[in-house]
Amino acid sequence: MRHAQKRSQRALSSVPAGDEALVESLAAAAVLYNAQVKNWDVIVIGGGIIGLSLSIELRKRGATVLVVERGEPGREASHAAGGMLVDWPLETPAALQQLATASARMYPEFAHELEVESDVKVDLREQGTILLLSPKHIRHPGLGAAALSPADWGDLEPAMAKLTLDQEFDLKQNGLDPEEIAMARGAMHPASFYLKERSVDPRALTAAALKTAKRRGVDISSGDEVTAVNVSDGRVAGVTTTKTSFHAPRVVNCAGAWSGQIAPHAFPTRPVKGQMLCLASPSHNLLKHVIRSPEVYLIPRSDGRILVGATVEEAGFDKRTDVETIQRLRRAAVSLVPELRNAKILEDWAGLRPGTPDALPILGATATPGYYAATGHFRDGILLAPITSQVMAEVMTETGCKHDLKPFSPARFSRNQAA
């Protein structure tokens, strides 16, 4: 067995530089060979930003880790995300606030570490967000206590369109009474609000995490769907996939919208579709800030791209885009920034966010010893990656979790079903 492993290592080292496809093929073959002769400390199901971040954190703590991904790592929800790191109380569930804020604060170090280890720039931007309040915001009981800084569009983003009287009409159409409209007028015209938020490029972030995980010795099995978590003598023994079986005493489900399809626990995750598009900005400096309005959000990238999103649709596992929806998002973007009128659409896509019945993630140990869940992050997977990797590594290595994870326990759904 040892001689076979050495032959595999020699084969990988003899591959000509630049032949990445052959390297990936040989690495995949090595993982399948190891499935028959090797045990890992932890198997991570799912190679998105949550699974990859957790695999890195577990490796830091000395665990041997295998990530098993049904498709290509980082190509599902992580690939489709916008990358706004939103922890504003009016847009964050109260139960999630502590974790969201802690994770947002971790991001500079988290991003820097991935960039250094992977040599991939993740485009972490700190210019902040211009927020245009929606009727939902205005009616929120916490609005009065929210930390809002008035900001003039003309100073922050000269390219933005001036407010029109149509917005007041829209508020009436949304059922606001005269007093609420007066509040809205004072809040939205002529000023907007500034939030000290960051944004990141999720595709670059996930690529950096994948490269870092590999460099740290995490094994990856791609195109290999897990069909079941194996249980022996009452505790986890590994996983069965469409290709083979892998062995480990601990398994964590980070499979996103697909998490509930893996036995023995049917987690109540579901796919929530989001359609987006990407525009080529007329100039790299057209927008500096993220702009978030009730109709659309715009996320500028440092290379001049501007992401426009996003829908929230209950459409099952359908990832198709439709022309009407994409054009509606584009028109909403142009209404905010008229200079985007002639901007070329570089790409449009749809992703599947992992939703849960209470819109909170599922984090922690399950009723099966050795089996854990870190899934159901809905729209906050990119934001919550740093804190999720930390708390789940603490739980799985039994080193003492510093945060209360009871609101996110997998057991909450079995309790609800029993009731």
C-alpha positions in Angstrom: 0.0 0.0 0.0 2.8 2.4 0.9 4.6 1.6 -2.4 1.4 2.4 -4.3 1.0 5.8 -2.6 4.6 6.6 -3.4 4.1 5.7 -7.1 1.0 8.0 -7.1 3.1 10.8 -5.6 5.8 10.3 -8.2 3.3 10.4 -11.0 1.9 13.7 -9.8 5.4 15.2 -9.4 6.4 14.1 -13.0 3.5 16.0 -14.7 4.8 18.8 -16.9 4.3 22.3 -15.5 1.1 23.9 -16.7 -0.8 20.7 -17.4 -3.5 21.4 -14.7 -6.1 19.1 -16.3 -3.8 16.1 -16.0 -2.9 17.1 -12.4 -6.6 17.2 -11.5 -7.2 13.9 -13.1 -4.3 12.2 -11.3 -5.4 13.8 -8.0 -8.9 12.5 -8.4 -7.6 9.0 -9.1 -5.4 9.3 -6.0 -8.5 10.2 -3.9 -10.5 7.2 -5.3 -7.5 4.9 -4.5 -7.3 6.3 -1.0 -11.0 5.6 -0.5 -10.1 1.9 -0.2 -7.1 2.3 2.0 -7.3 5.5 4.0 -9.5 6.9 6.8 -9.9 10.7 7.3 -10.6 12.4 10.5 -13.4 14.4 8.9 -15.4 14.2 5.7 -17.0 17.5 4.6 -20.0 17.1 2.2 -20.1 20.1 -0.1 -17.3 22.2 -1.6 -18.8 25.7 -1.5 -17.4 28.5 0.6 -18.9 27.0 3.9 -17.4 23.5 3.3 -14.0 24.8 2.1 -13.7 27.4 4.9 -14.5 24.7 7.5 -12.0 22.2 5.9 -9.2 24.8 6.2 -10.1 25.5 9.8 -10.1 21.8 10.7 -6.7 21.4 9.0 -5.3 24.2 11.1 -6.4 22.1 14.1 -4.6 19.0 12.9 -7.4 17.0 11.4 -7.1 15.1 8.1 -10.0 16.3 5.9 -11.7 15.1 2.7 -14.2 17.4 0.9 -16.7 15.5 -1.3 -18.5 17.7 -3.8 -21.3 16.6 -6.1 -20.2 18.9 -8.9 -17.3 21.3 -9.2 -16.1 23.0 -6.0 -17.5 26.5 -5.5 -19.8 26.4 -8.5 -23.2 26.5 -6.9 -24.6 29.1 -4.4 -21.1 30.5 -3.7 -20.5 31.1 -7.5 -23.9 32.8 -7.9 -23.7 35.1 -4.8 -23.4 38.9 -4.9 -21.0 39.2 -2.0 -22.5 42.0 0.1 -21.5 41.5 3.7 -24.7 42.7 5.3 -25.1 42.6 9.1 -27.4 45.6 9.5 -30.0 44.8 12.2 -33.0 45.8 10.0 -31.9 43.2 7.4 -30.6 40.5 9.8 -32.8 38.1 11.8 -32.5 38.9 15.5 -31.3 35.4 16.4 -28.5 35.7 13.8 -27.3 39.2 14.7 -24.5 38.1 17.0 -23.0 35.7 14.5 -23.5 38.0 11.6 -21.7 40.9 13.3 -18.9 38.7 14.6 -18.4 37.3 11.1 -18.4 40.7 9.4 -15.6 41.8 11.8 -13.6 38.7 11.0 -13.6 39.4 7.3 -10.4 41.5 6.8 -8.2 38.9 8.5 -10.2 36.0 6.8 -9.7 37.5 3.4 -6.1 38.5 3.9 -5.2 35.0 5.0 -6.8 33.4 2.0 -5.1 35.9 -0.4 -1.6 35.3 1.2 -1.9 31.5 1.1 -3.5 31.3 -2.4 -2.1 34.3 -4.3 -5.6 35.0 -5.4 -7.1 38.5 -4.8 -10.6 38.4 -3.4 -11.5 42.0 -4.0 -12.6 42.9 -0.4 -14.0 46.4 -0.7 -14.6 48.8 2.2 -16.2 51.8 0.5 -19.6 51.0 2.2 -23.2 50.9 1.0 -25.7 53.6 0.0 -29.1 52.4 1.3 -32.4 53.6 0.0 -35.1 52.7 2.5 -37.9 50.4 1.5 -41.4 50.5 3.0 -40.4 47.4 5.0 -37.5 49.3 6.5 -39.7 52.3 7.3 -42.2 50.1 9.2 -39.6 48.2 11.0 -39.9 48.8 14.8 -36.1 49.1 15.1 -35.7 51.9 12.6 -35.6 54.6 15.2 -32.7 52.9 17.0 -30.8 52.0 13.8 -27.5 53.6 13.3 -28.1 55.5 10.1 -25.8 58.2 8.7 -27.4 60.6 6.2 -25.4 60.9 3.0 -25.9 63.0 -0.1 -25.9 61.2 -3.4 -24.2 64.0 -5.2 -21.2 63.8 -2.9 -20.9 60.0 -2.7 -22.1 58.9 -6.2 -22.5 61.6 -8.8 -23.6 59.1 -11.4 -26.7 58.3 -9.5 -30.0 59.6 -10.8 -31.8 62.3 -8.8 -35.0 61.3 -6.9 -38.3 61.8 -8.7 -41.8 62.2 -7.5 -42.5 58.7 -8.8 -41.0 57.4 -5.6 -43.6 59.0 -3.5 -46.3 57.5 -5.7 -44.7 54.1 -5.3 -44.9 54.5 -1.5 -48.6 55.2 -1.8 -49.0 52.2 -3.9 -47.3 50.1 -1.2 -50.0 51.2 1.2 -48.1 53.8 3.4 -50.3 56.3 5.1 -49.5 60.1 5.0 -47.5 60.0 8.2 -45.3 57.1 6.9 -44.9 58.9 3.6 -43.7 62.0 5.4 -41.1 59.8 7.2 -40.1 58.3 3.9 -39.8 61.7 2.3 -37.5 62.9 5.1 -35.5 59.8 4.9 -35.2 59.4 1.1 -35.4 62.9 -0.4 -33.0 64.4 -1.1 -30.7 62.3 1.1 -29.9 58.6 1.3 -28.1 56.7 4.0 -24.6 55.3 4.4 -23.8 52.0 5.9 -20.3 50.9 6.8 -20.4 47.6 5.1 -17.9 45.6 3.0 -18.3 43.5 -0.2 -16.2 40.7 -1.6 -16.1 38.8 -4.9 -17.5 35.4 -4.0 -16.0 33.7 -7.0 -12.6 34.9 -6.2 -13.1 34.2 -2.6 -14.1 30.6 -3.2 -11.2 30.1 -5.7 -8.9 31.3 -3.0 -10.4 29.0 -0.4 -10.1 26.0 -2.7 -6.5 26.7 -3.5 -5.7 27.3 0.2 -7.4 24.1 1.2 -5.4 22.1 -1.4 -2.2 23.7 -0.3 -2.9 22.8 3.3 -3.4 19.2 2.4 -7.2 18.9 2.2 -8.2 16.1 -0.2 -11.0 16.9 -2.7 -13.3 14.5 -4.5 -15.2 16.3 -7.3 -18.2 15.2 -9.3 -19.0 12.7 -6.6 -22.4 13.0 -5.1 -22.9 11.7 -1.5 -26.0 9.5 -1.3 -25.9 8.6 2.3 -24.0 9.1 5.5 -22.9 5.6 6.8 -23.7 4.6 10.4 -22.2 1.7 12.2 -22.8 0.6 15.8 -24.9 3.8 16.3 -22.4 6.4 15.1 -21.0 7.8 11.8 -18.5 5.6 9.9 -18.2 7.6 6.6 -20.2 8.3 3.5 -21.4 6.4 0.4 -21.2 8.3 -3.0 -22.2 7.5 -6.5 -18.6 6.3 -7.1 -17.3 4.7 -3.9 -17.3 4.9 -0.1 -15.1 7.0 2.1 -14.4 6.4 5.8 -14.2 8.8 8.7 -15.5 9.0 12.3 -16.9 12.5 11.7 -19.0 13.9 8.8 -20.3 17.4 8.4 -23.1 18.2 5.9 -22.3 21.5 4.1 -24.3 20.6 1.0 -26.5 23.7 0.8 -29.8 23.3 -1.0 -29.1 19.6 -1.4 -28.4 18.9 2.3 -31.8 17.4 2.9 -31.4 14.8 0.3 -28.7 12.9 2.2 -29.8 10.1 4.6 -30.2 9.6 7.5 -31.4 13.1 8.4 -33.7 15.0 6.1 -32.8 18.5 6.9 -35.6 20.9 5.8 -33.4 22.9 3.4 -34.8 24.0 0.1 -33.5 25.8 -3.0 -34.4 29.5 -3.3 -33.6 30.8 -6.7 -31.9 34.1 -7.4 -31.3 35.6 -10.8 -28.6 38.2 -11.4 -26.6 39.8 -14.2 -23.3 41.5 -14.6 -22.7 44.7 -16.5 -19.5 46.2 -18.0 -19.3 49.7 -16.5 -18.5 52.5 -18.9 -15.6 53.4 -16.5 -13.9 51.6 -13.6 -14.8 54.4 -11.2 -18.4 54.9 -12.2 -19.6 53.6 -8.8 -17.6 53.3 -5.6 -20.3 52.1 -3.2 -22.7 49.2 -3.1 -26.2 50.7 -3.8 -29.2 48.9 -2.3 -32.7 50.0 -3.2 -36.0 48.2 -2.7 -36.0 47.2 -6.4 -32.4 46.2 -7.0 -28.9 46.3 -5.7 -25.7 47.2 -7.5 -22.3 45.8 -6.4 -19.2 47.4 -8.1 -16.1 45.3 -8.5 -12.6 46.8 -8.7 -12.2 45.7 -12.3 -15.1 47.8 -13.5 -17.8 45.1 -13.5 -21.1 45.9 -11.8 -23.3 43.1 -10.5 -27.1 43.6 -10.5 -29.5 41.5 -8.5 -31.4 39.7 -7.4 -34.7 37.8 -7.4 -36.0 35.6 -4.6 -38.0 32.8 -6.2 -39.4 29.5 -5.0 -38.7 27.5 -8.2 -37.2 24.3 -7.0 -33.9 23.3 -8.5 -34.5 25.3 -11.7 -31.4 27.4 -12.5 -32.6 28.9 -15.8 -32.8 32.6 -16.3 -35.5 34.3 -18.2 -35.1 37.4 -20.4 -38.0 39.4 -18.9 -36.6 39.1 -15.4 -33.0 40.0 -16.4 -34.2 43.0 -18.4 -36.4 44.1 -15.4 -33.3 44.1 -13.2 -31.3 45.9 -15.9 -34.0 48.6 -16.1 -34.0 49.1 -12.4 -30.2 49.5 -12.4 -30.4 52.1 -15.2 -33.1 54.0 -13.2 -30.6 54.4 -10.4 -27.5 55.0 -12.6 -28.5 56.4 -16.0 -24.9 55.9 -17.4 -25.5 52.2 -17.3 -28.1 52.6 -20.1 -25.6 51.4 -22.8 -23.6 49.1 -20.6 -23.0 45.6 -22.0 -24.5 42.6 -20.2 -21.4 40.4 -19.7 -23.3 37.5 -18.1 -26.5 36.5 -16.4 -27.1 33.5 -14.2 -29.2 32.0 -11.4 -28.2 30.4 -8.2 -29.9 28.3 -5.5 -29.6 29.6 -2.0 -30.2 27.1 0.8 -33.3 28.2 2.6 -34.8 26.9 5.8 -38.3 27.2 7.3 -37.2 29.8 9.9 -34.6 31.5 7.6 -31.8 30.6 10.0 -28.8 28.3 9.3 -28.5 24.8 10.6 -25.4 24.5 12.8 -24.2 21.9 15.2 -24.3 18.2 16.1 -27.2 16.0 15.0 -28.8 13.1 16.9 -26.3 10.7 15.2 -23.0 10.7 17.0 -20.2 12.0 14.7 -22.6 13.7 12.3 -22.8 17.5 12.1 -24.6 20.1 10.0 -23.4 23.5 8.7 -25.9 24.4 6.1 -29.1 26.5 5.3 -27.3 29.9 5.3 -29.8 31.3 2.7 -28.5 34.7 1.6 -25.7 34.9 4.1 -23.4 32.1 3.2 -20.6 34.4 2.1 -21.0 36.7 5.1 -21.1 33.8 7.6 -18.2 31.7 6.2 -15.6 32.9 8.7 -17.8 32.5 11.9 -19.3 29.2 10.7 -15.9 27.7 10.1 -14.8 28.8 13.6 -17.8 27.7 15.6 -18.2 24.4 13.8 -14.5 23.5 14.2 -14.9 24.3 17.9 -18.0 22.0 18.1 -16.4 19.2 16.1 -13.1 19.2 18.0 -14.9 19.7 21.3 -12.7 22.7 22.2 -15.6 24.8 23.5 -17.8 27.0 21.3 -17.8 30.6 22.3 -21.2 31.3 20.8 -24.7 30.0 21.6 -25.7 27.8 18.8 -29.0 26.6 20.3 -31.2 28.8 17.9 -29.5 27.0 15.0 -29.5 23.4 16.3 -30.6 20.7 13.8 -32.8 19.4 16.7 -35.2 22.4 16.5 -36.9 20.9 13.5 -37.5 17.5 15.0 -38.9 19.3 18.0 -41.3 21.2 15.8 -42.4 18.0 14.0 -43.0 16.3 17.4 -45.1 19.2 18.6 
